[in-house]
Amino acid sequence: MAVRCSAAALVLLAASCAGSPVSPSRPAAALVTEAERSGFVRTGRHAEAVQVCDSFAVAYPGRARCERFGTSPEGRALVALVVSDDGVLTPEAAARAGRPVLLIQAGIHAGEIEGKDAGFLALRQALAGEAAAGALRAATVVFVPIFNVDGHERFGPNHRPNQRGPEQMGFRTTAQNLNLNRDYLKVDAPEMAAMLALFNRWDPAVYVDLHTTDGAKFEHDIAVLVAPFAPQAADTSAAAALALAARSLSDALQARLTALGHLPLPFYPELATNDDPASGFAVSDAPVRFSHAYAAARDRLGILVETHSWRTYPERVRATRDLLVALLERAAVDGARWRRAEAAADAADAALGGRDVVLAYRTGAASHPFAFRGYAYERATSPISGTTAVTYDETRPQIWTVPLRDQLEPGLTVAAPRGGYLVTAGFADRIARVLDAHGIRYRRIAAPAAADVDVFRADKVTFAPPYEGRTRAEVTGAWSADRCAVAAGALWIPIAQPRARLILHLLEPTAPDSLVAWGSFNAVFEPKEVMEGYVAEAFARELLARDPATKRAFEERLAADPAFAADPAQRLDFFRRRHPSWDARMGRVPVYRAAAEPRGGVDASLPPDGCRGAGAPPASRQAPKPDDKAPSRIWR
């Protein structure tokens, strides 16, 4: 069983009482946080984090630097503490030295804030030579103590009712009510734009995101998920090598945390069926909107750390501190190997053109028994909610032998274009902003041209209720060959670049976090010029009289589809779509695949809508429904 630390022990040692090889020290008062002073009952405010960051640079000249890398909507500074024992404190110096960089962030959800206090503690000890000896000569650390700074200052005692401590904490979302850990692809928040700029400049070997769980009560105190999880050998051997490096790192961290007295898990401990511990666990592949999956899509190692919310705040700080020290220790051993695997994956991504690429994995059906350290519990029908409720007894630890489904298999495979993607000029500025944020290379088409391309036409579009300030769109359809005009100002995005996999996630319409899925092109799914009903009635009578094929198709649809037969709007729409006035651009995604960049020349034979193909507009638009495409609650 894990050893639990008292708050007093943490204050006296400023370290782990579970066996970490650390000696007590007397740090400068400016480096001691409110958390330490209070016995890890309280956590400090944003101003303290900025002050402590600056104080590191004063206390450790030439070994620590505090950088401002952005400003929040409410005007607060985003700061990053950069540390290294040998003066490698800039992206340029790290690149020259071939130095692996660890980019560690806390407070993306500002109520889950132990990462801030644990990060300052671990880095202070490492600089003092009390932890991870020599690691800061092998790696440079960039530590962001609070990512969601405005949410952090929405301070109060009641933001996390399913969490033990600290006394007060920040709020989950930003001043714009955005969840930053849903924003990695669409980049709506200025904080995210600043973070991705930091990522682009430092090009970290490992990106670490520090959180606290929700969910059931159990003994395990920390979950550490290292991405990429899924086998990518079907894509390239280099991608498989990166997944192997992730697995090796995961195994090493699990072993080290266990040795320190923790009860770690390599997966997020969310029950397969809510409030039914017997249902076990299903490991899922996170969408790319999340931090660790985003890092993996960029061919970098991503780590999601989740301490258990029902452990006390001192215990959660200790678990996070120990994880960070264990990661520093591994960086000293394996950092160069990580960089080699990532460089090989970058080169392999630049050669993805024309290949099949897996963009999403699903959980396989196979399971195996897993011994999970839970508590005794009872399930009974609640007189309050009317459904089954669970009561846990923390005085009675219990081993749950439950099914664990942890095998992933390809869920969405796409064919990468041989040359690249074209974004039409009308949407170019909007999409260029996102590409710039991700550091993806593109060129503007200088003069009007025509090109042989593949066009995606949606035949069905389903809109979801508002989610993260967007109206998400699920589309089905197909790519088809066409010839289209390309206006000056359109974007050419070559697939032959290191972030090719990320480009596919952004621009393939059916990818779960594509710009289509996030609603960036919803306007093309809306009819803008609609024939009046009485005109449609007259055209329908005329068409039925002269076109036996249309008459037969209409009668078959009436017989086969009761909903269609009962809906006057759908029946008239059947004929509107067959009228020459129908907008052929509707449902045509303004992102094309092409074998090569267009090179001048206007094709006067193309119709006014820009493409030669007749274009099949969406056959249906479904009513909004909940966003149920995510594999589990935690990924929503």
Secondary structure, 3 states (H helix, E strand, C coil): CCCCCCHHHHHHHCCCCCCCCCCCCCCCHHHCCHHHHCCCCCCCCHHHHHHHHHHHHHHCCCCEEEEEEEECCCCCEEEEEEECCCCCCCHHHHHHHCCCEEEEEECCCCCCCHHHHHHHHHHHHHHCCCCCCCHHHCCEEEEECCCCHHHHCCCECCCCCCCCCCCCECCCCCCCCCCHHHCCCCCCCHHHHHHHHHHHHHCCCEEEEEEECCCCCECCCEEEEEECCCCCCCCCHHHHHHHHHHHHHHHHHHHHHHHCCCCEECCCCCECCCCCHHHCEECCCCCCCCHHHHHHHCCCEEEEEEECCCCCHHHHHHHHHHHHHHHHHHHHHHHHHHHHHHHHHHHHHCCCCCCEEEEEEEECCCCEEEEEEEEEEEEEECCCCCCEEEEEEEEEEEEEEEEEECCEEEEEEEECCCCEEEECHHHHHHHHHHHHHHCCCCEECCCCEEEEEEEEEEEEEEEEEEECCEEEEEEEEEEEEEEEEECCCCEEEECCCCCHHHHHHHHCCCCCCCCCCCCCCHHHHCCCCCCCHHHHHHHHHHHHHHCHHHHHHHHHHHHHCHHHHCCHHHHHHHHHCCCCCCCCCCCECCEEEECCCCCCCCCCCCCCCCECCCCCCCCEEECCCCCCCCCCHHHC
